[in-house]
Amino acid sequence: MLLNVKMNKGFTLVEMLVAILIFSIIIEAATGVFASAIKLQRYSLAHQQLLDQTSYAMEYMSRAIRMAQKDDGSCFGTSNYNTSSGIGFKAYDGQCWKFFLENGQLKISKNDTPYELTSENFNVNSFDVTVSGDEPDKQPKVTIFMEIEGQGAAPQPKLKIQTTVSQRNLNI
């Protein structure tokens, strides 16, 4: 008994096109997932840097304000904490300090020498300081509000942060 079996050795054109199509769809999906992961990683890194920058600035201002003394008029010509664009006071060492917003950057001025507190990679949209309880024999409370966002073409993170600091009584 003879078996007449015809053996195919190869693929037809249709089989090859279907295989290429399936392979292309799988590669395109994997590439899309990879691109989304890279984009999310960049956003997360920018958000972390923004948090670090904001935390540093708020902590720096809070520590300085806790140890501040009310200006007797020798620094800014007034015995008021609030200035036109921020807050001014005498530091514990007698220097005149001022925190203010200029061109989207938070700055500190120590004896009329300005220094940047925030990086050029971030833009401070809003900076507001409110002093309450500024009365004789009372420790004032200072509320700091800041809105900051990253700069760049891609979508950037944005933060709104607020803290309230009370001064320490240095007249012990």
VOPAGU-2260 file (C-alpha; in pm, 1 decimal, decimal comma):
REM VOPAGU-2260
SITE   aa  ch    i         X         Y         Z
SITE  MET   A    0       0,0       0,0       0,0
SITE  LEU   A    1     134,0     327,6    -106,2
SITE  LEU   A    2      46,5     652,1      59,6
SITE  ASN   A    3      44,9     952,7    -154,5
SITE  VAL   A    4     125,2    1235,2      86,5
SITE  LYS   A    5     210,3    1576,5     -43,8
SITE  MET   A    6     438,1    1769,2     195,2
SITE  ASN   A    7     427,6    2150,0     196,9
SITE  LYS   A    8     760,2    2301,8     275,7
SITE  GLY   A    9     707,7    2675,2     317,4
SITE  PHE   A   10     454,5    2947,9     381,6
SITE  THR   A   11     209,1    3101,4     145,7
SITE  LEU   A   12     211,0    3474,8      82,1
SITE  VAL   A   13    -113,5    3519,6     277,7
SITE  GLU   A   14      28,7    3339,0     580,8
SITE  MET   A   15     339,0    3556,2     568,2
SITE  LEU   A   16     135,9    3881,9     548,3
SITE  VAL   A   17     -83,2    3776,8     842,9
SITE  ALA   A   18     225,0    3694,3    1051,4
SITE  ILE   A   19     384,7    4032,3     969,1
SITE  LEU   A   20      60,2    4213,3    1053,3
SITE  ILE   A   21      29,5    4041,1    1392,4
SITE  PHE   A   22     397,3    4104,8    1468,0
SITE  SER   A   23     357,3    4475,7    1374,2
SITE  ILE   A   24      55,1    4516,2    1601,0
SITE  ILE   A   25     240,5    4358,5    1894,8
SITE  ILE   A   26     550,0    4579,4    1838,7
SITE  GLU   A   27     335,4    4893,6    1807,1
SITE  ALA   A   28     152,2    4815,8    2132,9
SITE  ALA   A   29     480,3    4748,7    2315,0
SITE  THR   A   30     629,4    5072,2    2181,5
SITE  GLY   A   31     324,2    5268,3    2294,0
SITE  VAL   A   32     342,6    5123,3    2644,3
SITE  PHE   A   33     716,3    5197,6    2660,2
SITE  ALA   A   34     666,5    5559,4    2541,3
SITE  SER   A   35     390,3    5612,5    2798,2
SITE  ALA   A   36     612,7    5474,1    3072,6
SITE  ILE   A   37     895,3    5710,6    2974,0
SITE  LYS   A   38     656,4    6007,6    2969,9
SITE  LEU   A   39     515,5    5913,4    3311,4
SITE  GLN   A   40     867,7    5871,2    3450,3
SITE  ARG   A   41     965,9    6220,8    3329,1
SITE  TYR   A   42     653,5    6371,7    3484,0
SITE  SER   A   43     717,8    6189,4    3813,3
SITE  LEU   A   44    1078,3    6310,3    3819,9
SITE  ALA   A   45     968,8    6669,4    3750,3
SITE  HIS   A   46     705,7    6641,4    4023,8
SITE  GLN   A   47     962,8    6509,7    4272,6
SITE  GLN   A   48    1202,6    6792,5    4187,9
SITE  LEU   A   49     919,7    7042,2    4230,9
SITE  LEU   A   50     835,3    6894,3    4571,4
SITE  ASP   A   51    1200,2    6908,0    4676,5
SITE  GLN   A   52    1234,2    7268,6    4560,4
SITE  THR   A   53     912,3    7377,7    4731,4
SITE  SER   A   54     992,0    7193,1    5054,4
SITE  TYR   A   55    1334,9    7353,3    5069,2
SITE  ALA   A   56    1198,8    7705,9    5013,8
SITE  MET   A   57     914,3    7666,2    5265,5
SITE  GLU   A   58    1140,7    7512,9    5530,6
SITE  TYR   A   59    1403,4    7784,5    5479,9
SITE  MET   A   60    1144,0    8061,5    5513,6
SITE  SER   A   61     976,6    7893,6    5812,3
SITE  ARG   A   62    1300,7    7861,0    6006,4
SITE  ALA   A   63    1398,9    8219,0    5933,0
SITE  ILE   A   64    1057,4    8356,2    6030,7
SITE  ARG   A   65    1049,4    8153,3    6354,8
SITE  MET   A   66    1368,4    8325,3    6466,9
SITE  ALA   A   67    1277,9    8670,6    6327,5
SITE  GLN   A   68    1240,4    8993,6    6516,2
SITE  LYS   A   69    1003,7    9268,4    6421,5
SITE  ASP   A   70    1173,3    9543,5    6224,2
SITE  ASP   A   71    1192,8    9857,2    6436,3
SITE  GLY   A   72    1204,7   10069,7    6120,8
SITE  SER   A   73    1578,9   10052,0    6066,2
SITE  CYS   A   74    1556,6    9792,6    5787,3
SITE  PHE   A   75    1256,1    9882,1    5575,0
SITE  GLY   A   76    1146,5   10214,9    5720,3
SITE  THR   A   77     840,9   10064,7    5884,8
SITE  SER   A   78     772,7    9851,0    6187,4
SITE  ASN   A   79     554,2    9618,1    5985,3
SITE  TYR   A   80     640,5    9268,6    5863,4
SITE  ASN   A   81     457,6    9293,9    5532,9
SITE  THR   A   82     633,5    9460,1    5242,4
SITE  SER   A   83     499,1    9537,2    4896,7
SITE  SER   A   84     590,0    9198,2    4752,9
SITE  GLY   A   85     661,5    8969,2    5048,0
SITE  ILE   A   86     778,0    8986,4    5407,3
SITE  GLY   A   87    1065,0    9171,7    5570,2
SITE  PHE   A   88    1209,5    9138,7    5919,2
SITE  LYS   A   89    1522,1    9150,4    6127,7
SITE  ALA   A   90    1694,3    8815,2    6154,4
SITE  TYR   A   91    1819,7    8684,4    6487,5
SITE  ASP   A   92    2168,7    8817,2    6403,6
SITE  GLY   A   93    2040,6    9169,4    6331,9
SITE  GLN   A   94    2056,9    9146,3    5952,1
SITE  CYS   A   95    1766,9    9276,0    5746,4
SITE  TRP   A   96    1600,0    8993,0    5556,0
SITE  LYS   A   97    1322,7    9001,6    5301,1
SITE  PHE   A   98    1147,1    8719,3    5113,1
SITE  PHE   A   99     988,1    8832,3    4787,2
SITE  LEU   A  100     874,7    8722,5    4441,4
SITE  GLU   A  101    1053,3    8860,8    4135,3
SITE  ASN   A  102    1013,2    8746,1    3774,4
SITE  GLY   A  103     862,2    8412,3    3873,7
SITE  GLN   A  104    1136,9    8328,7    4122,0
SITE  LEU   A  105    1126,2    8335,5    4498,4
SITE  LYS   A  106    1417,6    8533,8    4637,0
SITE  ILE   A  107    1567,2    8636,0    4967,8
SITE  SER   A  108    1743,1    8962,5    5027,1
SITE  LYS   A  109    1995,4    8975,5    5312,0
SITE  ASN   A  110    2107,1    9333,3    5379,1
SITE  ASP   A  111    1999,2    9432,9    5024,1
SITE  THR   A  112    2185,9    9145,4    4855,4
SITE  PRO   A  113    1934,6    8923,7    4670,3
SITE  TYR   A  114    1971,4    8545,5    4643,1
SITE  GLU   A  115    1748,2    8299,2    4458,4
SITE  LEU   A  116    1557,2    8042,9    4663,7
SITE  THR   A  117    1396,0    7864,4    4370,5
SITE  SER   A  118    1549,8    7725,6    4053,2
SITE  GLU   A  119    1503,6    7872,0    3705,8
SITE  ASN   A  120    1340,4    7539,5    3609,9
SITE  PHE   A  121    1032,9    7636,8    3810,7
SITE  ASN   A  122     799,2    7933,1    3797,2
SITE  VAL   A  123     638,2    8071,3    4112,8
SITE  ASN   A  124     297,1    8194,5    3998,2
SITE  SER   A  125     183,9    8326,8    4333,6
SITE  PHE   A  126     350,4    8414,6    4664,4
SITE  ASP   A  127     147,7    8559,9    4947,7
SITE  VAL   A  128     241,2    8625,5    5310,0
SITE  THR   A  129     -15,1    8714,2    5576,2
SITE  VAL   A  130      78,1    8821,4    5929,6
SITE  SER   A  131    -187,9    8788,1    6199,2
SITE  GLY   A  132    -175,7    8865,8    6568,6
SITE  ASP   A  133      87,8    9136,1    6529,1
SITE  GLU   A  134       9,8    9306,8    6858,2
SITE  PRO   A  135     220,7    9401,6    7160,7
SITE  ASP   A  136     294,2    9108,9    7393,7
SITE  LYS   A  137     172,8    8855,0    7135,6
SITE  GLN   A  138     366,5    8630,8    6905,5
SITE  PRO   A  139     245,1    8687,5    6547,6
SITE  LYS   A  140     153,1    8403,1    6315,3
SITE  VAL   A  141     281,3    8416,9    5960,1
SITE  THR   A  142      94,4    8228,7    5686,4
SITE  ILE   A  143     288,1    8163,0    5366,0
SITE  PHE   A  144     112,2    8057,8    5046,4
SITE  MET   A  145     291,1    7965,0    4727,4
SITE  GLU   A  146     181,1    7832,0    4388,9
SITE  ILE   A  147     467,2    7689,8    4182,8
SITE  GLU   A  148     492,0    7491,8    3858,9
SITE  GLY   A  149     757,6    7343,4    3636,3
SITE  GLN   A  150     862,8    7500,9    3309,2
SITE  GLY   A  151     885,8    7316,6    2978,4
SITE  ALA   A  152     698,3    7208,2    2668,5
SITE  ALA   A  153     559,0    6884,8    2811,5
SITE  PRO   A  154     280,3    6892,8    3072,0
SITE  GLN   A  155     436,5    7014,0    3397,6
SITE  PRO   A  156     335,0    6953,7    3757,9
SITE  LYS   A  157     183,8    7235,3    3960,3
SITE  LEU   A  158     167,4    7270,6    4338,3
SITE  LYS   A  159     -17,5    7493,3    4578,6
SITE  ILE   A  160     128,9    7488,2    4927,5
SITE  GLN   A  161      57,3    7678,4    5246,9
SITE  THR   A  162     204,9    7677,7    5594,6
SITE  THR   A  163     160,0    7881,9    5909,4
SITE  VAL   A  164     452,9    7962,2    6134,5
SITE  SER   A  165     451,9    8123,8    6476,4
SITE  GLN   A  166     755,5    8307,2    6600,4
SITE  ARG   A  167     952,1    8190,8    6895,2
SITE  ASN   A  168     970,1    8421,9    7190,1
SITE  LEU   A  169    1332,8    8533,6    7191,4
SITE  ASN   A  170    1293,2    8771,0    7487,9
SITE  ILE   A  171    1376,5    8517,5    7756,1
